[in-house]
Amino acid sequence: MAQQLNPYITFPGNCAEAMTFYGEVLGGEPQLATFRDSGMDMDGIMHASLDTDAGFHLFACDHVDGMGDYDHGTNVQISLSGDHAEALHGYWAGLSEGGQVIIPLQEQMWGDEYGQLVDRYGIIWHVNIAGDAP
């Protein structure tokens, strides 16, 4: 799998609706995972993805308490993903210098390594390294 750089959009509670709309406009069927799907007692979309035949990849989630402030217009984040662990670990190391780690880069319940950080310029980055599903 090649590496990807993907926009990651946070919505104020209407992620499923927005991703359905983007799927209709851009093509493709959004994949939606709720917080409840992962055993959390809260409403909303924990992670959504949309892949199109044109090669577009879009990720999104709903904003929930504990995620910091929601500011419309600054709600786009960047996601790096793939299976080239060495390169992705290097990106993580570089981006985290002078920044703040929000979620340490480590194996997650879905079998991948995942982490989230805010870089020194205030940009939120997600890094996901493909692994074996549990």
C-alpha positions in Angstrom: 0.0 0.0 0.0 1.3 3.4 -0.9 1.5 6.1 1.7 -1.4 8.7 1.7 -1.9 12.2 2.9 -5.5 12.7 3.8 -7.6 15.6 5.0 -9.4 14.9 8.3 -12.5 17.0 9.0 -14.1 17.4 12.4 -17.9 18.1 12.4 -20.0 19.5 15.2 -22.3 16.4 15.3 -23.4 16.0 11.7 -20.5 13.9 10.4 -22.7 11.1 9.1 -24.8 13.5 7.1 -21.8 15.4 5.7 -20.0 12.3 4.7 -23.1 10.9 3.0 -23.3 14.2 1.1 -19.7 14.0 0.1 -20.2 10.4 -1.1 -23.1 11.6 -3.3 -21.1 14.4 -4.8 -17.7 12.9 -5.1 -18.7 9.2 -5.5 -18.2 6.4 -3.1 -19.9 5.0 -0.1 -18.8 6.4 3.3 -17.7 3.9 6.0 -18.9 5.0 9.4 -17.8 3.8 12.8 -19.7 5.2 15.8 -18.3 5.8 19.3 -20.9 3.2 20.5 -19.4 0.6 18.0 -16.2 0.8 20.0 -17.9 0.4 23.3 -18.0 4.1 24.3 -21.2 5.5 25.9 -21.6 8.5 23.6 -23.3 9.4 20.4 -21.6 10.4 17.2 -19.1 9.2 14.6 -15.7 8.2 15.9 -14.2 7.8 12.5 -15.5 8.0 8.9 -13.8 7.4 5.6 -14.6 8.0 2.0 -12.6 6.5 -0.9 -13.6 7.4 -4.4 -12.9 5.9 -7.8 -11.1 9.2 -8.6 -8.6 8.4 -5.9 -9.8 10.9 -3.3 -9.6 9.9 0.4 -11.5 11.8 3.0 -11.5 11.1 6.8 -13.8 12.7 9.4 -15.3 12.5 12.9 -17.7 14.2 15.2 -16.4 16.6 17.8 -17.1 15.4 21.3 -16.3 16.6 24.8 -12.6 16.0 25.6 -11.4 16.9 22.1 -10.6 20.5 23.0 -12.3 23.5 21.4 -14.3 23.2 18.2 -13.6 26.1 15.9 -15.5 26.2 12.6 -12.9 26.9 9.9 -10.0 25.3 11.8 -11.6 21.9 12.0 -9.5 20.3 9.3 -6.7 18.0 10.3 -4.2 15.9 8.3 -3.8 12.1 8.4 -0.8 10.1 7.2 -1.4 6.4 6.7 0.1 3.4 5.1 2.1 0.3 5.8 5.7 1.7 5.4 6.3 1.8 9.1 9.9 3.1 9.0 8.8 6.2 7.0 5.7 6.8 9.0 7.6 6.5 12.3 10.1 9.1 10.9 7.2 11.5 10.0 5.9 11.1 13.5 9.2 11.8 15.1 9.8 14.9 13.0 6.3 16.3 13.4 6.2 15.8 17.1 9.5 17.8 17.6 8.4 21.0 19.4 4.8 19.9 19.3 2.4 18.1 21.7 1.5 14.4 21.6 -2.2 14.0 22.1 -2.4 10.2 21.6 0.9 8.3 21.7 1.8 6.3 18.6 1.0 2.8 19.7 -1.0 -0.3 18.8 -4.7 0.3 18.9 -7.8 -2.0 19.2 -8.2 -2.2 15.5 -4.7 -3.7 15.1 -2.8 -0.7 13.6 -0.4 1.7 15.3 -2.0 5.1 15.7 -1.2 8.4 17.3 -2.3 12.0 17.2 -0.3 15.1 17.8 -0.4 18.9 17.3 2.7 20.1 15.6 4.7 23.3 16.5 2.4 25.3 14.2 -0.9 24.1 15.7 -1.8 21.6 13.0 -3.3 18.4 14.2 -1.8 15.2 12.6 -3.1 11.6 12.7 -0.6 8.9 11.9 -1.8 5.3 11.3 0.5 2.5 10.4 -1.3 -0.6 9.0 -1.1 -3.7 11.1 -2.9 -7.0 11.5 -6.6 -6.7 12.5 -7.4 -8.4 15.8 
